[in-house]
Amino acid sequence: MFGIFKKKSKIDSLKEKYQKLQHESYKLSTVNRTESDKKLAEAEEVYEEIKALEKEKE
């Protein structure tokens, strides 16, 4: 019941952002390949941040 007030962790918000960028990249891949590659590069940067934070957490 009180889960709606729970704040997302930094890792969870980055994972959400990563998935959003991956989806945008996929959509753009049929229309504009260069923009798709840019979104994919952004997603990879976010993924590296996620990996670094998970490594710190351990």
N, C-alpha and C positions, 0 to 999 in steps of 0.2 A: 504494500500500500504506500509506503513511504519511499519506494524506489524512484519515483518521479523527481524527488528532491535531491537525489544522490548526484553529485558532481562527477563527470567523466574524468578519468585519469588522462594524463598527457599521452600515454601510449594509445589508449582507446581513441582519443580524438585524432591522433596521427594515422591510425589504421583506417578510420573513417575517411580522412582526407585522401589517403593512398588509394582506397577503393574508388572514390569519386574521380580522381585523376585517371585511374586506369580505365574507367568507364568512358570518360570524355575522350580519351585517346582512341579507344575502340570506335566510338562514334565518328570521330574525325578521320579515321583511317580510310574510309571510303570516299571522303570528300577532298581532304587536304592533307597529304602525307607529311609535309613539313611541320604543320601545326600539331599533327598527331605525334610526331617524334619529339616535339618540344614538351608536350604534356607527359609523354612517357619518361622523358628525362627528369621532369619535375617529380614524377611519381617515384622514380628511383632514388632521388635525393631524400624524399620523405621516408622511403624504406630504409635507407642507411641510418637515418635518425632513429627510427624505431629499433633497429638492431643495436645501435649504440646504447639506447636507453634500457633495453632488455638486458644487455650485458652488464650495465651498471647495477641493475636491480639484483643480479645474482650475487 
